[in-house]
Amino acid sequence: MSSENEPGGGDAEGAPPEQLALIRESVRRAKAPRAKPRTWRGAALAKELPVARVLVDKGVLHLDRYFDYAVPEELDADAQPGVRVRVRFGAGRHRVRDGRREGGGLIDGFLVERLAESDYAGPLAALAQVVSPERVLDEELLGLARAVADRYAGSLADVLQLAVPPRNARAEKRTSPDPLPPPPVPAPGPWTRYEQGAAFVAALASGGAPRAVWNALPGPQWSEELARAVAATLASGRGALVVLPDGRAVARADAALTALLGEGRHAVLIADAGPEKRYAQWLAVRRGAVRAVIGTRAAMFAPVRDLGLVALWDDGDDSHGEPHAPQPHARDVLLLRAAQDRCAFLLGAWSCTVEAAQLVETGWARPLVAAREQVRSAAPLVRTVGDGDLARDEAARAARLPTLAWQVVRDGLRQGPVLVQVPRRGYVPRMACAACRTPARCRHCSGPLEGQESGAALRCGWCGREEGGWHCPECGAFRLRAQVVGARRTAEELGRAFPAVPVRTSGREHVLDTVSDAPALIVSTPGAEPVAEGGYAAALLLDGWAMLGRADLRAGEDALRRWLAAAALVRSQGAGGTVVAVAEPTLRPVQALVRWDPVGHAVRELAERAELGFPPVSRMASVAGPPDAVAGFLRAVELPAEAEVLGPVPLPVTSAGRPRRVGDPPPGEHWERALVRVPPGRGAALAGALKAAQAARMARGSETAVWVRIDPPDIG
């Protein structure tokens, strides 16, 4: 205190008695200081259940187990199963004082259960701190996390990092709203368009647990149909969970649920919501204040009370795969939840994945489809342009689009907007030989050569070097053609052809959510197509062979899924909607698009994979890393007797300037990958063997990394 503030310039002893009384009163009203993490040396232990079993936040496989700690009496009331705690981890036996272990670094964890005594015979360290008395982990969520960790050969701590959002103190202090009573049973609405749609909604409303694979009709009504399924589940007094691929799909489902049920009936869990808002919404679900949840893959572990329905929209979308360890897929997590909670299951999309077809083929789920007459009346007219048509078309040789595409665009613009789907963003991302279509590669790093807007020399997409005198190493030709023309180049060409029509692009840098029904050209990359008011008058699906030609087991399935997603935004054939696909019409995915038969395509794909022993009929894992490390790992792992090892084979070397995906080798390093395949029913044994071998390597302190992944999405 400065002398200017001292009364009469005196010291503290001269302070008036009333001032001292005020100081004492303010001290009494002040909150007790928060206990700092300590060893609780000399503190008495809890009289009942003095042992706490803790899961420490260490995502390493050889520490994937529980550890016992002593519960100080002061923490007895707050140290309840499910709370967040801090413990000292890593103290050795030589750090023991008064019968209690001390030392080690502070680490976060979850208190799993309280026990009367420990299986560990040595001295226990004490809980350092109860971070919050909020019980965020219950037996149901813990069991689900353990099942996911075992299926994907991961650690329980890693799964809980995905399942339980980080704590936010301000959100935790706020009280959640009181739960609302169940809503009335909704009418089936657009579900009547499907053969068993009304019966499915009625089963949900009556408390049943139907399991269905839903092939949605084209158009915007899928969000309303999902909302009615959720409302029927809430009417039965149970909770519902819906997982969608991206924020735009979540926004449409959110609007449909709000229109049907009003505000306060559901929570939205997305990673982009911010830590405080997301945690507040998650707590409302955990406390039972909200019984319905929609969100992206961050919501697949949402702790919904009395779960009655889990639903997933568009399971073929890459966004449903979690990039963080142990990289679970939302479809498999929801399948585990449906089995664990014995609740209803709904897997819906405009397309149909092979995994969805397998659920129906095995009888685990029933198909939920519309009659063929209903499909034909809702779908647009699909026309194709193959290589033979392009060779005979003068317009296609001069400008990239065939005559049929120009006519459809011109006619469609008289009625409304026209969608143009381009497989790649950019200008001319890929070039190839004009004679034999051999991809043009850089002579220095073998990267893809790209065309530039300025008309300058070609440039490598990996190392950035310019290439001025390219010739084809296969046939010796010097002429190049655009292997894939990007969205910006396509927009430029269309702008010159239709100068009076606005041209808008939608892609990774700028994604449009909606567009008006005014005539316009919308050039979009796959997955970024905006929704048009009243639907698009027409759509062009360009460079179909670029998606079909990928060296991937799912190339055909993925191309069909992306085409159907774009075509579903077009008006029906009766309203004049037309789709032109520039792809060879004899190919199976193109035929499935023309007939609008994704289920038939998936069933045939499943039959072929069964003959070849490919997933999902078999279970598969990948082991990647430096050659010596992969070879050593395969020698050490005790695989099931039925396991078959394919490889190892070299992986492409990642260049420094190239985007690196999860699991790719570091730039410049030479890695190999082996695939391990087991027959159906042996997936758990395979995951257990790989997890045990990886844990043994980590316990030995091996410095060379080996990347193990169960059910890799890209097996070539």
N, C-alpha and C positions, 0 to 999 in steps of 0.2 A: 504494500500500500504506500503511495507517495505521501509526502508531508502535506500536500495541498488537500488531500482527502481525509487527514486525521482531524478529529474534532478538537478544536482549540489547540492544535499542535502537540497534544499530549500523546502518550503511548497507549498501548492496548489496555493497560490496567485502569486508565481513566475513562474507559468507555462507559456510557450510561447503562444501568442494569437492563433497561428495556431492549437495548441493541443486542446485548448478550442473549437475551431470551429469544429474540428473532433469529439469531444465528443457530441456537440450539434447535428451534422449531424447523428451520430449513434443513438442518442435518437429518432430523428425524424423518422429514418428508422425502428426502433424497432416496433414490433407488439403491438397493444394496449393490455393491460393486460385483461385476461378473467374475466368477471364479476362473482364474487362469489355469491352463493345463499344468498339472503337477503330478508328483508321484504319490501324494497322499500318505507321506511317511508318518507312521504312527497313528493314522486314522483307523477307527473301528470299521469293521466290515458290516455289510447288511446282515441283519439277524436271520432273515429268510431268503433262500435262494441267493447265496452270496457269490455265485459264479455267473459270469456273462459270457455267452458264446458269441463271438464277433467275426463277421466277414470283413477282412481288411481290404482296402481299396488298392490292391496290388494285382494288376492284370497279367500276371505271369503264371504259366500253367503249373509249375512245380509248387506254387503256393496257393493253388485253388482248393482250399479247405478252410475250415473254421478254426479259430484260435480262442482259447479260454483266458479270461481276465477276471480279477477280483473286483467286486462292486463295493466301493466305500459307502458307509452308511449315509453320508451327506447326499449321495447321488441315487439312493435307493428309490425314491419316489419317481424320479424322472427316467431312470434307466429301465425302460419298458421295451419289450420286443418290438422291433420295427423303427426305433429312433436312430437318428444319426449320432455317432459318437466319435471321439478322438482317443486314440490309444498310442502308447509308446511301443514301437516295433523294432526288433533287432537287438535287444539286450541279451547278452550271453549269460551263462550260468555263473560266471565270476562276478556279475553285477547284482549281488543279492545282499540286502540289508534287512535285519529284523524279520527274516523269513519271507521277504517280498522282493521280487525282481525289479530292478531300476535300470534306467538308461534307455538308449534307443531313441530314434527320431519319431516325432509326432506324425501320425498318419490318420486319415479319415477312414471310417468304416460304418457298418450297420450292425446294430445289436440284434441278433437272430432269436435268441431265447435265453431264459434264466434257468439255472440249474442249482440243485442243492450241493452237488460236488462235481469235481472235474475228473475226466479220465486221465489227465496229465498228473504224474506223481510229483513233479518238481514244483518249486515256488512259482506263483503267478504274479504278473505285474497288475497294477490296478488300472481301472478305467481312468483316463486322464480328464475327460470332459464329456458331458452330454451336450451336444451342439444345440439341440432343440428337442423339446418334449413332443413335437409333432411326430406321430407314428406314420411314416411314409412307406413302410414295407410290411406287407402282410403275408400270410402263408400262401395265399393264392398266387400273388405276384412272384414270390420267391420260388414256388414250384414251377411256374412258367419259365422264369429265367434259368433255372437249372436244366429244364428240358431243352431249351434253346441252346444253352452252352454245350450240353452233351451231343446234340444233333450236329452242331457245327464245329466240334472239337475245339471249343474255346473255353475261356475262364468265366466263372460266374460274375466276377467283379466287372469284366468288360461288358457283359450283358446288362448288368444293373446300371452302368453308366449310360446306356441307351434307354433304359426303362424308367429311371427316376431322374427328373430334371434337376439341375443345380438349385440349391436353396436360395431363396430371396427373402430376407427378413421382413421387409415391408409387406410383401404379399402374404407372408405367413401370419402376420399380426391381424390382418383383416379377417373378419368373419365371413363365412360363405352364406349365401341366401338359403332360406328354408326350402326344402324340396316341394315341388308342386305335385298335386294329385295326378293320377294317370289321366291322359286325355281320352276322349271317346274313340271308339273303333272307327277308323276311317273307311270310306268307300273304296273299292278296288281301283276306281278311276282308270287310268291307261293300262293297268295290269290286265284288264279284260281283253286286250289285244293278243294275249298269249294263251296258249291252250290250257295251261294249268296255273295261270297267273292269279286269278281270283281265289283259287283253292290255296295257293301259297300264302297270300295275305291273310286268309281266314285261319290258316294253321298258326301263323304267328300271333294273331289276336287271341286265339284260344289257349295260348301257352305251349304250343307244340314246338318241336325243334326240327323243321324240315331242312334238308340240305340240297341246294340246287346250283347248277351251272347255268347262268342266264345269258342267252345270246340276244342282246338288246336290238330292237329295231332302229333303223336310222332315224335321226331327228333329235331335237333337243329335249324330249320328254324323259330321258333316262334319269335326270336329277329328280323329277317329280316322282318317278316310280321308286327310287331309292328312299325318298322322304316318306312315302306311304308305307313302305316296309318298316322303316324306323318307327313311325307313328303306331302301326299295328303292334309292334313289340312293346312299346311304352304302354299301350292300352291294356296289355296283359299284366302290367305291374313289374316288368323286367327292364333291363337296360339294353342299349344297342351301341355298337361301334362300327363306324364306316371309315375305311382307309382309301384315300384317293391319290392319284399320282402327283399332282402339283397344286399350286395355290389357285390357279384359275378354275380347276375342277372343284376345289373346296369351296370357292366363292359361289359357284352355281348350286352346289348342294346346300350351302348355308342359306342362300336366298329361297330355295324350294322348301326347306324345313321351316324357315321363319314364316313364309306365306301360309304353310299348312298348320303349324302349331303355335305360332306367335313367338315372342321373345322369352328368353329364360328357360327354354326347354332343352337346349343342347349347348355343348361347349365346343369350341373350335381350337384344336391343338395343331399348330404349325410352328416350324423352327423360326420363321421370320417374324413371329409375333413379339419378340423381345423377351428377355429373361423374366421380368416381373409379371407381365401379363400372362405369359405361358404358364408360369408356376402358379399363379392365382387360379387360372382355369383348371390346371391339373389338380390342385387342392380341392376345388369345388367338386370334382369328380371323385376324388379319393374320400372325401367326407360324406359323399352320398347326396349332395345338394343338387347335382345334375346327373341324369341317368342316361343321356345320349351324348355321344362324342363323334365328331367328324374331324378328319385331319389328314395330313400326309403321313409318310412312314413313321414320323415321330410319335404318332398316336397309336401304333400297333400294340404297345404295352400299356395303354391307358387302363387304370384300375377301376373299371366300371363295376358298380355293385349289381349283383344278381343278373349277370350277363345273359341275355336271351338271344342275341343275334350278333354275329360278326359278318361284315360284308366288305368286299374288296372290288374296286372298279378298275378295269383294264390292267390285269395282272401281268401282261406282257411288257408293260412300260419299264424301262431301265430304272426309273426313279424309285421303284419299289425295292431295289436292292440296296442294302445299307453298306456304304463304303468303309465303315469303321469295324474293327474286329468285334466279334467273329464273322461279320458280314452276313447276317441273316436276311432272308427275303421275307417281305411282308406276307406273302401267300402262305409260306410254311409256318410262320408265327401264328397266323389266324387259324390254320388247320390244327395246330397244337392246342390253341385256346378252345376251339370247337369240341375237340375230344376231351380236354380237361374239364370244361364247364358243362359239357353235354348240352350245348346250345345250338341254335340254328346257324346255318352257314349259307352265304350267298356270294357267288363269284360271277361278276357280270362284266361284259364288254361288248363292243360291236363285233370284235373278232373272237377268236377262240384259240388259246394256246394248246400245245400238246399236253401240258400238265392238267389243264382243265378237261381235255378229252379223256385223259386217263382216269380222272375222278368219276366220270360217267361210265367209262368202260368197266371199271372194277365194281360198279354198283354202289360206291360210297355216296355219290350224289346223283340226283335225278336231273334230266335236261329240262330247262325252262325256255321253250322256243315258241315262235309264232308259226302259224300255218303258212304254207308257201304262197297262197293267194295274198295273205296279209303282207308278207315280205315283198312281193312284187309290187303291191300298191304303194308301199312306203319308200321303196328304194328308187334312186334315179336310174335313168338309162345309161348303161356303160358301153362305150365303144372303144375299140383298140386300134392302134397303128403299129404294125410290126416292121421288121427290117425290109421285107419285100415291098411294103407300101412306101417306105421311105426311099428305097432305091428308084421307084418309078415316079416319085413326086419331085417335080422341078423346084417347087417352093421349098421343100425340105432341104434340098442340096444348097440352095442359095442362102436361106435364112434358117435357122435350126428347127423351126416349128413346121409341121406338115400342114397341108392345105385344110384337112379336116379340122385341125386345131384352130386355125385362123377363122374358119367359118363358125365354129361353135362359140368362140370368143365374141365375134361380131354379133351373132344372134343373141347371145346371152346378155351382152351389155345393153340391149334394148329393154331387158326385163329387170336388171338389177346388177349386183356385183358379181364378179367372176374370180374364182380362186385359182391360183397357179402354184402347184407344189413343186419345189425344186430340191433335189436331194442334198445339196451343199450350199453353204453360205459363201460369200465372197464374190470374186469376179470370174476367173476361170481357174478353179482350184486344181484341176488335173488336165494334163495333155497326153496324147497318145499318137502313135504313128497313123497317118491317114490311110495307109495301104493295108497293114496287118493288125492294127489296133494294139500293138505292143506298148505298154505304158512308157512314157518318156521319163528316164531317170537321170539323176545327176552323176557325172563321171567321178566326182570326188567322194561322195558319201552315199550314193544310190538313193537319195531322197527324191520325192516327186517334183517334177518341173511344173511351174505354174505360169500362166499368162498374166500380163500386166495391163492395167487400164490404159496406160500411155502408149501402148504399142511397142514398148522397148523389148529388149532381149528377154528370153525366158529366165526365170529365177528359181532356185531350189527352195522348196518349202521347209527344208531342215537346216541347211547351213547358210542359206542366203546368197550363195555364189550365182553369178549370172552365166548363162550358157548361150553363146552366140552362134556356134557352128554345129548344132546337133544333127546327127543322122541316126537312123534306126539300126541297132546292132543285129537285128534279125534279118531284115530284108534290104537294108541299105538305103531306104527311101529318105528323102529330106523334108517331105511335107508333114505337117502336124494337123491334128484335129482336136477339138475340145472333147476330152473324155467325159468330163462332167462340167457343165457350165453353172456358175454360181448364181445366187439369187440377185445380186446387184447387176450382173451382166444381163440376166433375163429381164429384169425391170427396165434396164436401159433399152433393150431391143423392143419390148412392148411399148415403151413410151414413144419411141420413134414411129412405130406402126399405128398407134392410136393417140395422136397428139392432143386430142380434145378430151381424153379420159384421164382422170387422176390415177396415178400408180403409187401404191403404198407397199412397203415391205414389212415383214414380221419375221424376226429371227432372234438369235441369242442376245444381241446387243439391245434390241428393242422389240418386245413382244406385245402385239396388240391383243386386247381382250375381246373387243367387239367392234364391228363396223356397221354403218347404217345400211339401209336398203337402196341407197342411191347407186347408180352405175359407177363402178370403179374396178380397177385391176388390183388384186391383193396377191402379192408374190410372197410366199412363205416357205420356210424350211419345215420338214416333218416335225410334228409335235407343237409347232408354234402357230397353227392356223387359228385365226380369230373366228368367233361366231358372228354370223351376219343376221341382222334382223329379218325374219321371214325366210331365211335360208339363201344360199347362193343360187344364182340362175344356172351356173355351169362351173365346171372345174377341169383343169388340165393337170395330169400327173405325168411330169416330164422325167426323162432319163431313167425309166424303170429298170433297165438292165444294170444300171450302176448299183442299185440296191440288191438286185437279185444276184449279181456277180461277186458279192463279198464271199471271201473264204471263211464261211462260218456255218455251223450246223443249223442255225436259226435264220439264215438269210431269207429264205422263202416265206417263213412264218412272219418274220418281222416286216418284210416288204408288204405283205398282204395286210397286216395290222395297220400300218401307216396309211396305205391306200384307203382302207375302209374308214379310218378316222377322218380323212379328208372328204371322202364321198358321202359320209353320213351327215355332213353339214350342208349338202346340196338338196334342193327341193325334190320332191318325188317326181317320178316320170309323168304322172298325170298333171302335175303343175308345170311341166316343161323342163325339169331338171335333167342335165346331161353331163356325163363325165367322160373325158377322153384320156385313155391311158396309153402313153407311148412306150409300149413293151411288146415282146413277142407273144401273140395271142395263144400259141400252142402250149405255153408253159403252164404248169399246174396252178401256181398262185394267181396268174392272170385269169385263167378259166374260173377259179373260185370267186374272183372279183366280179367277173361278168355275170355269173349266176347268183352272186351274193350268197355264197355257201361257205362261210369260214369253218363251220362244224365239219363238213365233209372233208375239207382240206386237212384239218387237224387230225381226224380219224385216220386218214391215209398216211399222214406223217407218222402217227403213233405206230401203225402196223409196220412200216418200214424200219423204224428205230427198234422195234421189238425183234425183228429178224437180225439186225446188226448188233444188238446188245448195247444200244446207245441210251443215254438218259432221255426221259425219266423212267424208262423201263428198268434200267440198271442204276445203281448209285455209283457216283464217280467222285474222285478227289484229285487235285493237282498238287504236285510237290515241285517247287521252283527254287532256283538259287544257283550259286556257282557250281560247276560240274563236280568238283571233289566233294562239296558239302551234300549235294543231292545223292551222289553215289554212297556216301557214308550213311546218310539217313536211311536209304532204302536197304542197306545191309543190316542196320540196327533195328528197324521196325519189325515187329512180329505181326505180320498181316494175316487175316483169316485164310484158311486153306483154299477157299474159292476165289481169292483175289487174283486179278490179272494185271500185271504191270505193263503199260504201253510206253515205250521210250526208254530213257530220256532222249529228247531232241533239242537242238539249239533254239533259243528264242531270238527274235530280231533285236539287234542292238539299238538301244534308245539314244537318239542324238540329243545334244544339249539344247537345241532350240525347239525340239518337238514336245508337244504336251504329253505329260506322263500320266498314265492311268494307274489306278490302284493295282499293285502287284507287278507292275512293269519293272525291269531291272534298272538300277541307277544308270545315268548317262555314261556311255562308253564301256560298261561292264558286259561281259559275255556270260549269260545265264543259260541254263538248260531247264527243261520241264518234263516231268514224267506224270502220266495219268495212271491212276489206280482204279480199277473197275471191279465191282462185286455184284452178284445177282440180287434180285429183290429179296428183302428181308434180312440182308446182312449189312445194311448201312450203319446201324448202331455199332456193330463189331468193328467195322472199318474206321469210324470216327474215334472209337475208344483206343484202337491201336495207334493211330496217328497222334492222338493227343498224348498218350503215354510216351511215345518216342520223342515228341517235341519237348515234353516236360523233362525227360531225362537229359536232353541236350542242354536245356536252360539251367538245370541244376549243376551240370558240370562246368557251366560258364563258357560255353562255346561262343566264340566271337563271330563266326561265319553264320549269316542269317539263312534260314530256309523258310520259304513261304508256303504254308499249307492252307489249302482252301477246299472246303467241301462244296460240292455242286457248283463248280465254276461256270459262269454264264458263257464264256468264250473258249470253247475247247477246239475250235477250228473246224 
